[in-house]
């Protein structure tokens, strides 16, 4: 059972996507506002994935709604949308020489300044009250700061134009019946942390806080203390979102790194409509020239699983 200091979360609001404006710190002191849980009842360590060596066959588990271990030679065949400019961003590579923890292949995303902003894959899926998303990732030794990373989005529907209602809207506060999103991302703290930074949530929802510049840039949820993200090493990252009862402050989110619960927040009012659900996940590396200075920035992904229960690291 993980324990945190009994204190309220400090919410950091980023300007212009990724610290392009002033940094505003807000403490959630009002009862019912989101708080860092001091004693979490969420599991940690092994989860449902423990029974599947290298995730082989995990897609058949009753609580798994989607899984891709990138072993297929058909890149992105299980996904619904891909961003792969000039077919030069996404590729499948062999893991055998790099000590990959799972399988023979992984997804490589190469973002190149002056040529593209990176790319990735998006999957729409059947929603549930609680969603768990786990993926493995590895940052190349020369990878710089990443602007945006892996995002869970709520859309009004799984079909038609409404399936895109959760995309876009940077700098704008969402309407409570149209969209919300949360992303597990590296944060560089304006260059104070070595690239790629430290893990945090970057979240948009209708009750978010406003930046000093008048815009609604994503609010950040961070543990009280955390180590820097290592390069050249496979990392098992997982995050959870629990929907709130529409208009009530009973939503949650949490994330784990290598099976360790790093942060759990409650009291989040994600939505005002029972028809709005988190139902799309984007796996990506997105860069800009604001903080990224290296021309070539490579990130690897493997063994993505979306489930209705805690997943944990892949079985061995």
N, C-alpha and C positions, 0 to 999 in steps of 0.2 A: 504494500500500500504506500503510495507516494504522499509526502507531506510538503506543503508550501507554507511559508510565513503567513500569518494571518494579517493580510493587508489587501486593500483594494487595488485593482489593476490600474496602472497608468496607461492611458490610451494615447498613442502617438499618431498624429495626423500628418501624412506626407503631402507635400505640395507638388503639383505638376507631375503626377504619376509616381515619381521616385525621388523625393526630396529636392524637387526643382524650386520649391518655395520655402518659406519659413517653417520651422518645426514647432508645432503647438502641442503642449502637454496638458492633458485634462485628466483629472482624477474623478472616477465615478463615485461620488459621495452620496448621491440620492438613493434611498431605498428602492430596490427593483431594477436599478441599472446594473450593467454587466460587471461581474466581479471575478477575480481569480480565486478559484476554489482552494481553501487551505487544506482540506482533507478530501481527496477524491475517492469515489467508489468505483471508478472505471478500472478495468483490468489492465495489466501490463505484462511484459514478457511474452510467453508463447500464447498463441490464439488458435483460431480454426485452421490456419495454414500449417500448423505443426505436424498435422497428419498427412501432409503431401510433400514428398521430397522434391525440392526445386519447383514446387507448385504444380507438379505433373498431376493432371486430373482435377485440380481444384475447382474448375468451372462447373463440375457436377455437384458440388456441395449445395445443399438446399438454401443456404443463406448468401450464396455468391450470385450476383446478377451479371457480372462481366469479368473476364480475365484475359490477359494477353501476355504471353511470355516471349513473344517475338521470335519464336522458333520457326515460324512459317517463312518461306522465301518470298511471300507476297507481302510487301511492306504495307502496313496499315489496313490489311484486308478486313479486320474485325472492327474497324473504326468507321465513323460516319462522315467525317470531314478531315481533310488534311491541308496544312499550310506548308508548302514545300516549293518555294519560289525557284523556278528554273530547274527543278528536280536536283538542286545542289545542296539542300539543307539537311534533308533526312536520308539516312541510309542504315542498312543492317550490317553489323560488323561481328567478327568472330571474337568470342570471349576467352577462348582457351589459353591465349598467351598473356592475358591480363589478370588472371586470377579471379574472374567473375564468380560470384557466389551461386548463381543460378543459371543453368542452361548453357547452351553453346553460342547463342547469339544475343545481341542487345541492340537497342535503337541508339544511333548516334545523331545528335543535333549539332550542326556546325553553323554558328552565326558569325557573319563577316561584316564588320563595319564598312560603310560606304557601298556595300553591295546588297545587303538585306538586313532585316531585323531579327533573323532567326526563323523558327517555325515550330510546328507541332501537329498534334492529332486531337480530335474532339469526338467524344462518344456521348450520345443521349441514351438514357436508361430509365427503367421503371423506378419511380421514386418510392421512398419509404419514410416513416417517421424519423428514423436515425440512419445515416449513411456513413459508412467507413470506406476510405480510399487509401490504399497502400501501394507504394511503388518503390523500386530501387533506383538510386541515382548515383552518378560519379562525376565529379568535376575534374576536367583535365588540369594538369599542372600549370598551364598557361591561361586558364580561364579567368576572366576578370569579373567585375560585378555584373549581375544579371538584373535587368529592369523588372521583368515579371516572370513568373514560373508556372506553377500548377494550380489551376483554378476550378472550383466547383461553382456552377451557376444555377440559379432558379429561373425557370421560364414558365410562362402561362400555360404552355401546352407542349406536347411532344410532336406536334405536326403543324404544317403550314407556317405562316409568318410568326405565330406565337411562340414557336420553338426557338426564336432568336431574340425574344424580348429581354433576356438576361445578358445580352452581349452589348458592349459599348457603354456609353454614358460616363466616361471618365470625367471627374470634376463636378459631377451632378449628383445630388441626393436622389436615390431611387424612390419611386412611388411604391407604397407598400403592397399593392396588388399586381405589380408589373415585374419586379426583379429584385434580387439580392445576390451577392456573391461573396465567397471567401477563398483566399489563395494561400497556400503554404509556400513561403518564399524566403530566400536568403535576403538579409538586410545588412547593408554596409555601414549604416550610421554616418553618412556623409564622409566616407573614407576612413573613419576611425577604427573600424574593424577590418582586418585583412580580407581581401576578396576570397571567396564570394560573400563572406559575412557571417551572420548568425540567423537561425531560423525564427520566423514569426508569421503570424496571420496578417493579411492585408484584406480588409473586409469593407464591403459596401452594403448598406441597408437603410431603410427609411428613417430610423432613429439615430443615425450616425451623427458625429460632431463635425462642425464646420471649421475650416482652416481660417487663419487670420486674413488671407487674401480674398475671402468671400466664397471660395470654392469648396466643394465637398470631395476632397481627396480621400483615398482609402484610409480607414482607421486601422492602426496596428495593435495587435495583441501579442505581448511578449512575456516570457517568464522573467522572474526577478534577476536571475543570473543564468548564464549559459556559455558554453565553450564555443570557440570559433569553428566553423565548418571546415573539415579537413579536405584537401585535394588528393586526387589519385587513389581514393578509397571508396569502395561501394558502401552506400548508406541506405538503410531501410527506413523510409519515411512513411508515416501514416497519419491521417487526420480524420476527425469525426465531426459531423454536424447533426444536431438534433433540432428538428423544427419546433417552433413555438406554437402554442395554441393561438390562433389568429387574434392579434391585438393584445395578447398577454405577454409578460416578460418571463417566459419559461423556456426559451431556447438556449442551446448550449453549443460549444465547440471545444475541441481538444486536439492535441497532436502528440505523437510519439516519434522518437528517433532511436532506431535499433532496439525497439521494444521497450524503451524507457519513456514513461509519461513525462513530458516536459511542461505541459500547461493545460489547464482545464478551466473554462470560463462558463459561467451561468448567468441567467437574467437577461438574455438577448431577445429582443422583439424583432425577429427576422421579417415577419410578414403580417399583413392585415387581412389577407384572403385565404380561405381554405383551398382555393384552386391553384395557389402558387406553391410549387415544389422545386427543390434542388434536383435537377434531372439531367445535367450536362457537365461533363468533366473534360477539361482541356489540359493535355500534357504538353508542355512547351518550354522553350527557352526564347525569351524576347529581350533584346538589347537595344540601347540607344547610346548616343554619344555623350549624354549628360554625365554619366559616371563610368561607362565602359571605355577604356582607352586602348586595350589590346585589340588588334585587328581581327584575329581569329579566336573565337571563344567556343570551346567544345564541351558539351555535356552529354553523358550517356544515361539511358533509362532502360529498365528491365522489369519484368514480372509485375505488371499492373493488375490490381484486383480491386473491384468495387463490390461491397457486401453490406449486409444489414446487421452484422455483428463484428466485433473486434477481430482483426485478421492476424496481426503479429507477423514476425519474420517467417520466411519460407522454411519448411521442414528440411532436415539434413539426412 
